[in-house]
Amino acid sequence: MTDFIGYTLVIIGILFDIFGCIGLVRFPDVYNRLQASTKCVTLGTILLLVGVAIVSASGPMAAKAIICAVFILLTSPTAAHAIAKGAYASGVQLWKDSVVDKYAEEERD
Amino acid sequence: MRRLIYFVLAFIIWMLLTWQTSVQVIIAGLIASAIVSLLFHEILPAEHLVFISPVRMFWALVYVPVFFYYMIKANFDVVYRALHPKMPIKPGIVKIKTNLKTQSGITALANSITLTPGTLTVDLTDDGFLYIHWINVKSDDIEQATEFIAQRFEWFLKKIFE
């Protein structure tokens, strides 16, 4: 039973990773792509690691998987901020159909 | 004091990662934790001692399922937008205001915003404004955008961090 739950989580995690990558290819600009990659890949990878922890049930493997999941949860959004800010600072434009850009209006003075 | 807390944390993580109790491993862990805590102790937020309180820990535990609920919702939202043939996105950068004051509180808010429906923190200012990239802009007004994006977390984070 625990094996079943664990493998199901692994499969769902991989599916989220795949959808995240599809979003990464389909979305039009850096910022939208970051949205897809941070959200789906974070959740997908965490589910995968939790699945691994459940399948291995106890011991070093589970502890490592959980620690990795926590670190990914903490670092992945931080990395996304850094990339988004860096992209903006180096002049990457928003997609042409973007509706509003408060950052450009108020930060450039 | 800071160094000591950092040292203990580093050592606990080391023990969990190695998962052995032989003497060599423990000595190596002590040396590694000592070096790390000497070099990087400023990383701990200045107000770290306040976190050792049962009330805050209780709210932090309550926050975890709430956060995961929004995170899973966010994922279905992004998957829907990514797979839909017409790609229903309406992106833009909006500005929101936060009432959180502490560094760690604002960090937690920014990270929560990034991992939840359609929003990604791009930058923050010193006077408590955040710039958010929003995949489906519903309002570019500061008040309304704050209500949509930050309100649901601020209540919890205030209890945990302030």
Interface residues (C-beta under 8 A of the other chain):
Chain A: F16 F19 G20 I22 G23 R26 F27 P28 D29 Y31 N32 L34 Q35 A36 T38 K39 C40 T42 L43 G59 P60 A63 K64 I67 L73 L74 S76 P77 T78 A80 H81 A84 K85 Y88 L94 W95 D97 S98 V99 V100 D101 K102 Y103 A104 E106 E107
Chain B: I13 L16 L17 T18 W19 M71 I72 A74 N75 V78 V79 R81 A82 L83 M87 I89 K90 P91 G92 I93 V94 K95 A110 N111 T114 L115 G118 T119 L120 T121 V122 D123 Y131 H133 I135 V137 D140
